[in-house]
Amino acid sequence: MKLIKKRLRNLLEYFIKNLEYRKYKFLGLSYNEFSALKKRSIKKESILFGKEIKITDSFWYLHSLKELFIDEVYKFTAKSNNPKIIDCGSNIGLSIIFFKRMYPSAEIIAFEPDNDIYKISEYNLNQFGINDVKLFQKAVWIKEEPLVFAKKGSLSGHIVRERTENTIEIKTVRLKDFLSQKIDFLKIDIEGSEYDILKDCGESLKNVDNIFVEYHSFAENPQMIGELLMILKNAGFKVYIKEAWENMKNPYEEKKGPYFDLQLNIFGYRLL
């Protein structure tokens, strides 16, 4: 009886995994590759649309594939075939690959401050023959100055106040300086500095047609979601909000998450 239950359980697990795999199959992943990634393996390479690319973490890689290529959270309709896109927090380059598949002639400026991830991004873009993107090994900020950056090795590297064992000094640029012209799409996923930067950009945000912001609320800091939404409202955006990650299952009991207590995907757009 125990053997039958075990076989039924294994069969059910296989069925569920195979059902999930079907969503990813068009990306060029084999079932074995998908299974290895699901185990949060130490794999450092993968296949995407027939190209061999480098990755940093299999769990977050699959999460990004779903968010970008299956859910298409950055999909937008541009007014021309060569939209101007600014990608703040481009990580290993998946978002750039998505934009370039959607608009091959897009003019993209991208920023990734982590030196190791920046090199991976360069490699991945080269694998796809993407050589016309302005990719900077810098962080966006409210002014040009050196800052301390905490390296996390996947998606959560961020600016910090004090040096620790896993921090490096990085260069920054003022994002506002890049918004003097019309921008079709501005993506900001920078793990916690978004409010300060949007506040500094102010009136310049009126030059942006579409904006994506992943909002991060640090558990130990005051939440600035109201102030951030007011900035977007004052810039003329209508917004739609989704939960980016479930940080607390029982917020009345937990009160705050282990690191972030709130992560939101904020979509800002303009009505015609």
C-alpha positions in Angstrom: 0.0 0.0 0.0 2.8 2.4 0.9 4.5 1.6 -2.4 1.3 2.4 -4.3 0.9 5.7 -2.5 4.5 6.6 -3.2 4.1 5.8 -6.9 0.9 7.8 -7.1 2.5 10.8 -5.3 5.5 10.6 -7.8 3.1 10.4 -10.7 1.1 13.4 -9.4 4.3 15.4 -8.9 5.5 14.6 -12.4 2.1 15.6 -13.9 2.1 18.9 -12.0 5.7 19.7 -13.0 5.0 18.7 -16.6 2.0 21.0 -16.7 4.1 23.9 -15.4 6.9 23.0 -17.9 4.6 23.5 -20.8 4.5 27.2 -20.1 8.3 27.4 -20.4 8.8 25.1 -23.3 8.6 27.8 -26.0 11.6 29.5 -24.4 13.8 26.6 -25.6 14.1 24.8 -22.2 14.2 21.0 -22.2 12.2 19.2 -19.5 15.5 18.0 -17.9 16.8 21.6 -17.9 13.6 22.9 -16.4 13.7 20.2 -13.7 17.3 21.0 -12.8 16.4 24.8 -12.5 13.4 24.0 -10.3 15.7 22.3 -7.8 17.5 25.6 -7.3 20.6 24.0 -8.6 24.1 25.6 -8.8 23.7 25.7 -12.6 25.5 28.8 -14.0 24.3 28.3 -17.6 21.0 27.8 -19.3 19.4 27.9 -22.8 17.1 30.7 -23.9 15.6 30.7 -27.4 18.4 28.5 -28.5 21.2 30.6 -27.1 23.5 29.6 -24.3 23.4 32.2 -21.5 24.9 32.6 -18.1 22.7 32.9 -15.0 23.3 33.7 -11.3 20.6 31.8 -9.5 18.2 29.2 -11.0 15.2 30.1 -8.8 15.3 33.8 -9.6 16.1 32.9 -13.3 12.9 30.9 -13.6 11.0 33.7 -11.8 12.4 36.3 -14.2 11.5 34.1 -17.2 7.9 33.8 -16.1 7.6 37.5 -15.3 9.2 38.7 -18.5 8.4 36.2 -21.2 5.3 34.4 -20.0 3.5 37.2 -18.1 5.1 39.9 -20.2 4.9 42.5 -17.5 7.0 45.0 -19.6 4.9 44.6 -22.7 3.8 48.0 -24.1 2.7 49.6 -27.4 5.2 52.1 -28.7 4.5 55.0 -31.0 7.4 54.1 -33.3 9.5 51.1 -34.2 12.5 52.5 -32.4 11.2 53.5 -28.9 13.6 55.0 -26.4 13.8 52.7 -23.3 15.7 53.2 -20.0 16.4 50.1 -18.0 17.4 50.8 -14.4 18.5 47.5 -12.9 19.0 45.4 -16.0 20.6 42.5 -14.0 21.8 39.7 -16.4 20.1 41.3 -19.4 16.8 39.4 -19.7 14.8 42.5 -19.7 16.9 44.0 -22.5 16.5 40.7 -24.5 12.7 41.0 -24.0 12.6 44.6 -25.2 14.8 43.8 -28.2 12.6 40.9 -29.2 9.6 43.2 -29.0 11.3 46.2 -30.7 14.6 45.2 -32.5 15.4 48.8 -33.3 14.7 50.1 -29.8 17.2 52.6 -28.4 18.1 51.3 -24.9 20.1 52.8 -22.1 20.7 50.3 -19.3 22.3 50.4 -15.9 23.7 47.5 -13.8 26.1 48.4 -10.9 27.1 44.9 -9.8 30.4 44.3 -11.6 30.0 40.5 -11.8 26.4 40.7 -13.0 27.3 43.4 -15.5 29.8 41.0 -17.1 27.2 38.3 -17.3 24.8 40.8 -18.9 27.4 41.7 -21.5 28.0 38.0 -22.3 24.3 37.3 -22.6 23.6 40.3 -24.9 26.5 39.2 -27.1 25.0 35.7 -27.4 21.9 37.3 -28.9 23.9 39.6 -31.1 22.7 42.7 -29.3 25.5 45.2 -29.6 23.6 48.5 -29.9 22.6 49.0 -26.2 24.3 51.6 -24.0 25.0 49.5 -21.0 26.6 51.2 -18.0 28.2 49.6 -14.9 26.6 52.3 -12.7 23.6 52.7 -10.5 21.0 55.4 -11.0 20.8 57.9 -8.1 19.9 61.5 -7.3 23.4 62.8 -8.2 26.8 61.5 -9.4 28.8 60.3 -6.4 30.4 57.0 -5.2 28.1 54.9 -3.1 28.3 51.6 -1.1 26.5 48.7 -2.8 25.6 45.3 -1.2 26.3 42.4 -3.6 23.7 39.7 -3.4 24.6 37.7 -6.5 21.1 37.5 -7.9 18.3 40.1 -8.0 18.6 41.9 -4.7 21.8 43.9 -4.7 21.1 47.4 -3.4 22.6 50.6 -2.2 23.4 50.7 1.6 24.8 53.2 4.0 27.6 51.3 5.6 30.4 49.0 4.4 30.2 45.3 5.3 32.0 42.2 4.1 29.9 41.9 0.9 29.8 45.5 -0.2 31.6 47.3 -2.9 32.0 51.0 -4.0 30.1 51.8 -7.2 29.7 54.8 -9.5 26.4 56.5 -10.0 24.6 58.7 -12.5 21.7 61.0 -11.9 18.7 59.5 -13.6 17.0 62.9 -14.1 19.8 63.9 -16.5 18.5 61.2 -18.9 14.9 62.4 -18.9 15.3 65.6 -20.8 14.0 63.9 -24.0 10.9 61.9 -24.6 11.2 58.4 -23.2 8.8 55.6 -24.3 9.4 53.3 -21.4 11.2 53.7 -18.1 11.9 50.6 -16.0 13.0 51.0 -12.4 13.8 47.9 -10.4 16.6 48.9 -8.1 15.8 47.2 -4.8 14.9 50.1 -2.5 16.1 53.4 -3.9 13.2 54.1 -6.2 11.4 56.7 -4.0 14.5 58.9 -3.6 15.2 58.8 -7.4 11.6 59.4 -8.5 11.4 62.4 -6.0 14.5 63.8 -7.6 13.2 63.3 -11.2 10.0 65.3 -10.4 8.8 67.3 -13.4 11.1 65.3 -15.8 8.8 62.3 -15.4 6.4 64.2 -17.7 8.7 63.2 -20.6 8.0 59.5 -19.9 5.1 57.8 -21.6 5.2 54.5 -19.6 6.9 53.7 -16.4 7.4 50.5 -14.4 8.5 50.7 -10.8 9.1 47.8 -8.4 8.5 49.3 -5.0 10.4 47.9 -2.1 9.5 48.7 1.5 12.3 47.9 3.9 10.9 46.3 7.1 12.9 48.7 9.4 12.0 51.9 7.5 8.9 54.0 7.2 6.8 53.1 4.1 6.8 55.7 1.3 4.3 54.1 -1.0 1.8 57.0 -0.6 4.4 59.6 -1.4 5.7 57.6 -4.4 2.2 57.2 -5.8 1.7 61.0 -5.4 4.8 61.6 -7.5 3.5 59.5 -10.3 0.0 61.1 -10.0 1.6 64.6 -10.2 3.5 63.5 -13.3 0.2 62.6 -15.0 0.3 58.8 -14.7 -2.6 56.5 -14.2 -1.4 53.5 -12.2 -2.1 49.8 -11.8 -0.6 47.9 -8.9 0.2 44.2 -8.4 1.9 42.4 -5.5 5.4 41.6 -6.7 6.2 39.1 -3.9 4.3 37.8 -0.9 6.4 38.8 2.0 3.9 38.1 4.7 1.1 35.5 4.8 -0.4 36.8 8.0 0.5 40.5 8.2 -1.6 41.2 11.3 0.5 38.6 13.2 3.9 39.1 11.5 3.7 42.9 11.3 6.9 43.1 9.1 8.7 40.8 6.7 12.2 39.4 7.2 13.8 42.1 5.0 11.1 43.8 2.8 7.6 44.1 4.2 6.1 45.1 0.9 7.0 44.6 -2.7 4.8 46.0 -5.5 4.8 46.1 -9.2 3.6 49.6 -10.2 2.6 50.2 -13.8 2.3 53.8 -14.8 0.8 54.8 -18.2 -1.0 57.7 -19.9 -4.5 57.7 -21.2 -4.9 58.9 -24.8 
